[in-house]
Amino acid sequence: MGRPPLPVGTYGGVDYTVMGPRKVRARARVRDYDGRTRPVTRYGPSRAAAERRLKEALRDRIGPTGGDITADMKISRLAVLWLEEITASDLADGSKQLYETDLNQKVVPAMGELSIRESDVPACDRFLKAVRANSGVSKARTCRTVLSLLMQLAVRHGAIKTNPVREVAKIPSDKRSKARALTVEQQGVILDKIGVDQEADLEHDDLADLAEVLDGTGMRIGEALGIRVTSFDLDAGVLEVNATVIRLKKVGTVLQERPKSEAGWRVIALPPNVVAVLKRRRVALGWPGNELGLLFPTKSGGPRNPSNTNRDLKATLVRIDSGFAWVTSHTFRKTVATRMDESGLSARAIAEHLGHSNPSMTMDVYMGRGVAVAEAATILGRAA
């Protein structure tokens, strides 16, 4: 009966051969993850040095394809493999950029030299607590997601049995101040004043229309800037939220033909005043008006930077009334959630309108898939 094969990923006994003065060879046979057994050899000035080098080579060994992941692989190497996987995935470009940034700026500098085996629950817990202390809750939660996805990759390859990030302490929330929304009176003042603002730059003369859309829909600024002439049916009074404008490093501002998340895709009912705005802009821009058919493009017809647009909107609001210095494009979103809540709509209905996958997000942050409830159009409408 023949000798049984080595288990996959293990090696047999080590043989030593003196090759000359201060030169010793250490050799072992290792069974790689493709099932083949191969010799691995290292040399050193002494038996102990040769053995140490051999064991280091066996520890760090990666299969012939370069893709096998072991418990002794460093997190920095695991990060490279994970990024390759993420890049090839259908994850939204904005999420890919966010994850890559936090991976390179937070996770790898802090944990990159640890092995997967060493990145246990205490190590992950210490790292996330440090991120929260130094960079805040939001950054800590994003880093937790990135680290968890890294360790999931290690679990899938059999390097570890369980994901240690699942066992870390819950990241406590900062004490949130109550979400600040506009009153009905303030909404009217803003829309009336911005509509007759005589000092608006020609470059930003569509801010009144944009504010009307944000106020009447609660869309994210990127989603509003991603509205195209093919996105809505004004006879039916509905708008499909199916794209968003984002800015990517080394690329610039682009139209991402998918919302921020899966829940972000939705069809919403439009108040009559928003229908009027969209009709007016479609006529003013012509058909399709620009290569992408955007209703709020740059002067050259391209997608508009959301951060710059939010800055321009804030500057205009301060100019028309210094009391609105706290208002941003996202304030309109919180205001829409508040108006719908005050009107008695359920948290699920409000979440579907805003594009949240979890109603608790809507309740915790914004208050006080299919077609979203038509009642929203009545609640949010104002005289056209």
Buried (B, 14 or more C-beta within 10 A) or exposed (E): EEEEEBEBBEBEEBEBEEEEEEEBBBBBBBBBBEEEEEEBBBBBEEBEBBBBBBBEBBEEBBBEEEEBBBBBBBBBBBBEBBBEEBEEEEEBBBBBBBBBEBBEEBBBEBBBEBBBEEBEBEBBBEBBBBBBEEBEBEBBBBBBBBBBBBBBBBBEBBBBEEBBBEEBEEBEEEEEEEBEBBEEEBBBBBBEBBBEBEEBEEEBEBBBBBBBBBBBBBBBBBBBBBBBBEBBEBEEBBBBBBBBBBBEEEEEBBBBEBBBBEBBBBBBBBBBBBBBBBEEBBEEBEEBBBEBBBBBBBEEBBBBBBEEBBEBBBBBBBBBBEEBEEBBBBBBBBBBBBBBBEEEBEBEBBBBBBBBEEBEBBBEBBBEEEBBBEBBBEBBBBEE
